[in-house]
């Protein structure tokens, strides 16, 4: 979870998650990934 200071800007939250994924050596999604703005994030994990 991002620090509360990062929760006021959606871009900062996305960047924080991206940083965690990069540090975990996860591959980038690329430009062709699907977008679902109504996706439920309950249970999402970054391992």
N, CA, C and O atoms as a Tinker XYZ file with bonds, in Angstrom:
   188  protein
     1  N      0.850000   -1.181000    0.000000    73     2
     2  CA     0.000000    0.000000    0.000000    64     1     3
     3  C      0.890000    1.237000    0.000000    63     2     4     5
     4  O      1.876000    1.304000    0.734000    81     3
     5  N      0.532000    2.217000   -0.831000    73     3     6
     6  CA     1.314000    3.451000   -0.811000    64     5     7
     7  C      1.123000    4.221000    0.492000    63     6     8     9
     8  O      0.092000    4.111000    1.157000    81     7
     9  N      2.128000    4.993000    0.833000    73     7    10
    10  CA     2.020000    5.860000    2.006000    64     9    11
    11  C      0.866000    6.827000    1.801000    63    10    12    13
    12  O      0.563000    7.176000    0.661000    81    11
    13  N      0.205000    7.275000    2.879000    73    11    14
    14  CA    -0.911000    8.221000    2.751000    64    13    15
    15  C     -0.552000    9.472000    1.952000    63    14    16    17
    16  O     -1.413000   10.024000    1.267000    81    15
    17  N      0.683000    9.925000    2.022000    73    15    18
    18  CA     1.085000   11.114000    1.271000    64    17    19
    19  C      0.968000   10.904000   -0.234000    63    18    20    21
    20  O      0.810000   11.868000   -0.982000    81    19
    21  N      1.045000    9.649000   -0.687000    73    19    22
    22  CA     0.928000    9.351000   -2.110000    64    21    23
    23  C     -0.514000    9.133000   -2.545000    63    22    24    25
    24  O     -0.781000    9.021000   -3.741000    81    23
    25  N     -1.441000    9.069000   -1.609000    73    23    26
    26  CA    -2.826000    8.734000   -1.924000    64    25    27
    27  C     -3.660000    9.932000   -2.372000    63    26    28    29
    28  O     -4.837000    9.766000   -2.690000    81    27
    29  N     -3.094000   11.111000   -2.405000    73    27    30
    30  CA    -3.864000   12.277000   -2.823000    64    29    31
    31  C     -3.806000   12.479000   -4.331000    63    30    32    33
    32  O     -4.564000   13.285000   -4.871000    81    31
    33  N     -2.941000   11.776000   -5.008000    73    31    34
    34  CA    -2.771000   11.925000   -6.452000    64    33    35
    35  C     -2.764000   10.542000   -7.076000    63    34    36    37
    36  O     -1.885000    9.732000   -6.782000    81    35
    37  N     -3.746000   10.262000   -7.945000    73    35    38
    38  CA    -3.839000    8.947000   -8.564000    64    37    39
    39  C     -2.570000    8.608000   -9.341000    63    38    40    41
    40  O     -2.147000    7.452000   -9.351000    81    39
    41  N     -1.962000    9.589000   -9.987000    73    39    42
    42  CA    -0.726000    9.347000  -10.719000    64    41    43
    43  C      0.393000    8.888000   -9.804000    63    42    44    45
    44  O      1.187000    8.026000  -10.181000    81    43
    45  N      0.465000    9.453000   -8.605000    73    43    46
    46  CA     1.491000    9.057000   -7.638000    64    45    47
    47  C      1.264000    7.622000   -7.176000    63    46    48    49
    48  O      2.220000    6.870000   -6.984000    81    47
    49  N      0.001000    7.242000   -6.997000    73    47    50
    50  CA    -0.287000    5.861000   -6.586000    64    49    51
    51  C      0.113000    4.884000   -7.688000    63    50    52    53
    52  O      0.702000    3.840000   -7.410000    81    51
    53  N     -0.205000    5.218000   -8.927000    73    51    54
    54  CA     0.156000    4.346000  -10.046000    64    53    55
    55  C      1.672000    4.236000  -10.159000    63    54    56    57
    56  O      2.201000    3.149000  -10.393000    81    55
    57  N      2.371000    5.355000   -9.995000    73    55    58
    58  CA     3.827000    5.340000  -10.046000    64    57    59
    59  C      4.411000    4.498000   -8.919000    63    58    60    61
    60  O      5.391000    3.782000   -9.126000    81    59
    61  N      3.819000    4.577000   -7.724000    73    59    62
    62  CA     4.314000    3.789000   -6.590000    64    61    63
    63  C      4.156000    2.296000   -6.857000    63    62    64    65
    64  O      5.060000    1.514000   -6.560000    81    63
    65  N      3.016000    1.897000   -7.414000    73    63    66
    66  CA     2.809000    0.477000   -7.738000    64    65    67
    67  C      3.773000    0.058000   -8.842000    63    66    68    69
    68  O      4.345000   -1.030000   -8.788000    81    67
    69  N      3.954000    0.917000   -9.841000    73    67    70
    70  CA     4.910000    0.608000  -10.905000    64    69    71
    71  C      6.312000    0.421000  -10.365000    63    70    72    73
    72  O      7.031000   -0.478000  -10.803000    81    71
    73  N      6.709000    1.256000   -9.421000    73    71    74
    74  CA     8.025000    1.121000   -8.798000    64    73    75
    75  C      8.162000   -0.221000   -8.089000    63    74    76    77
    76  O      9.189000   -0.890000   -8.206000    81    75
    77  N      7.120000   -0.615000   -7.350000    73    75    78
    78  CA     7.163000   -1.909000   -6.655000    64    77    79
    79  C      7.272000   -3.063000   -7.651000    63    78    80    81
    80  O      8.018000   -4.015000   -7.421000    81    79
    81  N      6.535000   -2.980000   -8.747000    73    79    82
    82  CA     6.595000   -4.042000   -9.755000    64    81    83
    83  C      7.968000   -4.112000  -10.403000    63    82    84    85
    84  O      8.495000   -5.204000  -10.615000    81    83
    85  N      8.553000   -2.965000  -10.721000    73    83    86
    86  CA     9.897000   -2.964000  -11.308000    64    85    87
    87  C     10.923000   -3.546000  -10.347000    63    86    88    89
    88  O     11.801000   -4.308000  -10.753000    81    87
    89  N     10.812000   -3.185000   -9.077000    73    87    90
    90  CA    11.751000   -3.709000   -8.074000    64    89    91
    91  C     11.601000   -5.213000   -7.894000    63    90    92    93
    92  O     12.548000   -5.892000   -7.496000    81    91
    93  N     10.401000   -5.740000   -8.191000    73    91    94
    94  CA    10.152000   -7.180000   -8.086000    64    93    95
    95  C     10.461000   -7.892000   -9.400000    63    94    96    97
    96  O     10.111000   -9.060000   -9.568000    81    95
    97  N     11.121000   -7.192000  -10.340000    73    95    98
    98  CA    11.490000   -7.743000  -11.645000    64    97    99
    99  C     10.295000   -8.264000  -12.435000    63    98   100   101
   100  O     10.408000   -9.249000  -13.163000    81    99
   101  N      9.160000   -7.605000  -12.289000    73    99   102
   102  CA     7.977000   -7.960000  -13.070000    64   101   103
   103  C      8.075000   -7.295000  -14.441000    63   102   104   105
   104  O      8.535000   -6.158000  -14.539000    81   103
   105  N      7.651000   -7.981000  -15.498000    73   103   106
   106  CA     7.744000   -7.380000  -16.831000    64   105   107
   107  C      6.721000   -6.254000  -17.003000    63   106   108   109
   108  O      5.666000   -6.247000  -16.368000    81   107
   109  N      7.057000   -5.317000  -17.867000    73   107   110
   110  CA     6.128000   -4.227000  -18.176000    64   109   111
   111  C      4.942000   -4.765000  -18.957000    63   110   112   113
   112  O      5.067000   -5.762000  -19.668000    81   111
   113  N      3.792000   -4.116000  -18.831000    73   111   114
   114  CA     2.590000   -4.551000  -19.537000    64   113   115
   115  C      2.656000   -4.258000  -21.025000    63   114   116   117
   116  O      2.020000   -4.960000  -21.811000    81   115
   117  N      3.381000   -3.276000  -21.423000    73   115   118
   118  CA     3.404000   -2.886000  -22.824000    64   117   119
   119  C      2.219000   -1.988000  -23.145000    63   118   120   121
   120  O      1.443000   -1.637000  -22.257000    81   119
   121  N      2.080000   -1.619000  -24.406000    73   119   122
   122  CA     1.035000   -0.684000  -24.789000    64   121   123
   123  C     -0.253000   -1.364000  -25.229000    63   122   124   125
   124  O     -1.257000   -0.681000  -25.431000    81   123
   125  N     -0.262000   -2.686000  -25.384000    73   123   126
   126  CA    -1.438000   -3.372000  -25.900000    64   125   127
   127  C     -2.303000   -4.028000  -24.836000    63   126   128   129
   128  O     -3.157000   -4.848000  -25.174000    81   127
   129  N     -2.115000   -3.698000  -23.566000    73   127   130
   130  CA    -2.904000   -4.342000  -22.519000    64   129   131
   131  C     -4.321000   -3.783000  -22.483000    63   130   132   133
   132  O     -4.556000   -2.634000  -22.859000    81   131
   133  N     -5.255000   -4.600000  -22.030000    73   131   134
   134  CA    -6.649000   -4.187000  -21.948000    64   133   135
   135  C     -6.881000   -3.304000  -20.718000    63   134   136   137
   136  O     -6.186000   -3.434000  -19.710000    81   135
   137  N     -7.852000   -2.418000  -20.813000    73   135   138
   138  CA    -8.182000   -1.511000  -19.714000    64   137   139
   139  C     -9.616000   -1.774000  -19.283000    63   138   140   141
   140  O    -10.515000   -1.859000  -20.120000    81   139
   141  N     -9.831000   -1.903000  -17.980000    73   139   142
   142  CA   -11.175000   -2.079000  -17.434000    64   141   143
   143  C    -11.312000   -1.149000  -16.239000    63   142   144   145
   144  O    -10.881000   -1.499000  -15.140000    81   143
   145  N    -11.905000    0.031000  -16.426000    73   143   146
   146  CA   -11.989000    1.004000  -15.332000    64   145   147
   147  C    -12.892000    0.563000  -14.193000    63   146   148   149
   148  O    -12.899000    1.209000  -13.145000    81   147
   149  N    -13.655000   -0.511000  -14.356000    73   147   150
   150  CA   -14.540000   -0.965000  -13.284000    64   149   151
   151  C    -13.990000   -2.198000  -12.571000    63   150   152   153
   152  O    -14.702000   -2.828000  -11.789000    81   151
   153  N    -12.734000   -2.547000  -12.831000    73   151   154
   154  CA   -12.149000   -3.729000  -12.203000    64   153   155
   155  C    -12.119000   -3.558000  -10.672000    63   154   156   157
   156  O    -11.848000   -2.470000  -10.165000    81   155
   157  N    -12.397000   -4.633000   -9.963000    73   155   158
   158  CA   -12.364000   -4.633000   -8.501000    64   157   159
   159  C    -10.965000   -5.065000   -8.071000    63   158   160   161
   160  O    -10.477000   -6.111000   -8.497000    81   159
   161  N    -10.323000   -4.264000   -7.230000    73   159   162
   162  CA    -8.959000   -4.552000   -6.818000    64   161   163
   163  C     -8.853000   -5.328000   -5.515000    63   162   164   165
   164  O     -7.749000   -5.532000   -5.010000    81   163
   165  N     -9.970000   -5.762000   -4.965000    73   163   166
   166  CA    -9.929000   -6.541000   -3.720000    64   165   167
   167  C     -9.111000   -7.799000   -3.958000    63   166   168   169
   168  O     -9.337000   -8.519000   -4.931000    81   167
   169  N     -8.189000   -8.054000   -3.095000    73   167   170
   170  CA    -7.375000   -9.255000   -3.182000    64   169   171
   171  C     -6.166000   -9.103000   -4.092000    63   170   172   173
   172  O     -5.435000  -10.075000   -4.284000    81   171
   173  N     -5.923000   -7.923000   -4.663000    73   171   174
   174  CA    -4.763000   -7.717000   -5.507000    64   173   175
   175  C     -3.511000   -7.840000   -4.656000    63   174   176   177
   176  O     -3.465000   -7.344000   -3.530000    81   175
   177  N     -2.494000   -8.502000   -5.197000    73   175   178
   178  CA    -1.251000   -8.708000   -4.462000    64   177   179
   179  C     -0.061000   -8.349000   -5.318000    63   178   180   181
   180  O     -0.072000   -8.555000   -6.532000    81   179
   181  N      0.942000   -7.823000   -4.702000    73   179   182
   182  CA     2.241000   -7.640000   -5.335000    64   181   183
   183  C      3.199000   -8.496000   -4.535000    63   182   184   185
   184  O      3.517000   -8.201000   -3.382000    81   183
   185  N      3.646000   -9.547000   -5.164000    73   183   186
   186  CA     4.517000  -10.497000   -4.446000    64   185   187
   187  C      5.961000  -10.275000   -4.795000    63   186   188
   188  O      6.835000  -10.979000   -4.289000    81   187
